[in-house]
């Protein structure tokens, strides 16, 4: 699943809870301050939405458009992606 800001890959796990992995590259996000800003936004969004997710390993990759996007746009984008992950993983055993 993806949109203009992020690409999300999810796969079922045996941990019993959702887990998050991040891929925020210099090429996509820029310097350390911008990369860390994106990481903070992604982690916070995951923390707020993890209760709706099944037991999956989720890897979020940032795209270059996320570099200059306002935080509210990024949060809205992630909320939609979390919902898609929950819907897709509820219907298929392996995503």
Secondary structure, DSSP 8 states (H G I E B T S, - for coil): -B-SSEEEEEEE-SSSS-EEEEE--HHHH-SHHHHHHHHHHHHHHHHHHGGGS-SEEEEEEE-GGGGSS-HHHHHHHHHHHHHHHHHHHHH-S--
